[in-house]
């Protein structure tokens, strides 16, 4: 860094003295002029960082030069350095915009040390101000380019800034809108007083809704709907400056959504939420049916794309083709739902971004049909990229996002995350910026995620549902999007969908449990009841005491069977009712009610599993299985082993073991010597948090149950 100085003084001796002092400073470079006119001529052709000028000079003095510099070159730093020490000169210098005033005379060393200090201070201050002005200019320029409304309201609701798109949307001129009361100009009359009152209340509390829908009045009298994000603005000292409001015109979206409500019943749920293009794809006959809004969104009429897959694939962007084809093939093969964002060629030749969601028709006779929604997300994508690339101003929006946002390099190392990233992962921002994105990925998902990352680098965009592992092995399910920026960095967004995934799993689990319990009630219990009725009917036909005794014993056994079914149903109902918790394994084993044989527990004292609260029943059932079915068991041991996926908890006895042909069936409901419920119950409890159990013992040497625990589902409490 070199600071260029224009030194103006009619005293050439001072030129020599000043140059000697400046030569000692490596970062200073000076050009000398003897008159103010010569300085002004030089300023027309060269640029300087600081001007130092004498006051008393022939023809034009230093104050006159200052006035001309301010007129022609704005805020160029200016120091008046003179032997004239009258008070009125100082006042003139300050009033006309001089940055500093220094008087010649006295000790040369201290005098020029002070001058050099002030030159450097001015340069640094001017550089900061220039950077701020450039950032502001770039910010305003970006806001003027995006297809979104943007305006700044001060604490009184007066418009301090509005972008070109807002003016084009409303029809107002800049003079009609800028520095006017926003509520008087742009809010419908019937809503005006209410909106004013709410805004005053928000300003008084310095708190406004971050997201809102509002109606705006156009110059023509038409009313449009806006979807707005509000952010409070403050100066460098933290003083409140009002609100920056950025949003989009959602009038058409709301109109299309309302029109979609009149569609056929099978599409009502979808169109009510999105209001874009509803579609149905007949896989067997390769027929694609679109609603009439297709021509407005993608330019093609429904008839032009009716002949299905091949025509649609022809309009996909070449860089997105492989991903789209693979996703569609996977969805068709696996009969799975899909959610994909990519680019297609509009009929006018331009490319637009769409989001396409689809699932198989749940009707039993329609498994070969896919229905779904296509949404034009071009504006969102363009606005998203434009906002996030505008540096510090847009960082305000990232900081307030409830979703995890991160920036990383092409090797996956993270350089930035927002406060939501800290909250969701449990790590501080300083810790996260020392990590790689793959540090948050489960080992079993690492290979697949690396493929997605490679595709992102090649195609510029990726979408994937992931399970992230935060601090203390905390897991979360996220819906992740990432884009490759022009500079080579990667911008990613992760929406926490853990609750949704958990709820979906709970619903599925509840449904499965209900079906099983209904099966027990309707089938197993009724079968036993029927058998009891039959034996009771036959009991009177037998006269031999031995026969009657045999039938009575059988009836008692059947009643015991019903009792076991009821007991199992009661316990089974409790699986998944309460949220999983961290449970100390050694503690659970130590509290097993042993009946003769103690368990030799070699599990670390601080090992805890994240499992269903009924985990204690798992070890109790394993104990009773060893005692009741192991033969002459004299020793039971429990210990831990590690592997690449996590840990294994081993339960081992020295009984007779389990024959090889039965190992795959012992965890099936109803299979076993007695009730057939115990081992099935164990597997169900463990499965609630992704833990599995297998039997690997050698027949004749004892049973050996291996409980496999993924990394995210265990921890050592001493390390927390």
Buried (B, 14 or more C-beta within 10 A) or exposed (E): EEBBBBBBBBBEEBBEEBEEBBEEBEEBBBEBBBBBBEBBEBBEEEEBBBBBBBBEBEEBBBBBBBBBBBEEBEEBBBBBBBEBEEEEBBEBBEEBBBBBBBBBEEEEEEBBEBBBEBBBBBBEEBEEEEEEEEBEEBBBEBBBBBBBBBBBBBBEBBBBBBBBBBBEBBEBEEEEBBEBBBBEBBBEEEBBEEBBEBBEEBBEEEEBEBEBEBBBBEBEEEBBBBBBBBBBBEEEEEEEBBBBBBBBBBBBBBEBBEBBEEBEEBBBEBBEEBBBBBBBBBBEEEBBBBBEBBBEBBBBEBEBBBEBBEBBEEBBBEBBBEBBEEBBEEBBEEEEEBBBBBBBBBEEEEBBBBBBBBBBBEEEEBEBBBBBBBBBBBBBBBBBBBBBBBEEBBBEBBEBBEBBBBBBBEEBBBEBBBBBBBEBBBBEBEBBBEBEBBBBBBEBBEEEBEEBBEBBEEBBBBBBEBBBBBEEBBBBBBBBBBBBEEEEBBBBBBBBBBEEBEEEEBEEBEEEBEEBBEEBEEEBBEEBEEBBEEBEEEEEEEEEEEEBEEBEEEBEEBEEBBEBBEEBBEBBEEBBEEEBEBBBBBBBBBEBEEEEBEBEBEBBEBBBBBBBBBBBBBBBBBBBBBBBBBBEBEBBBBBBEEEEEBBBBBBBBBBBBBEEEEBEEBBEBEBBEEBBBBBBBBBBBBBBBBBBBBBEBEBEEBBBBBBBBBBBBBBEEEEE
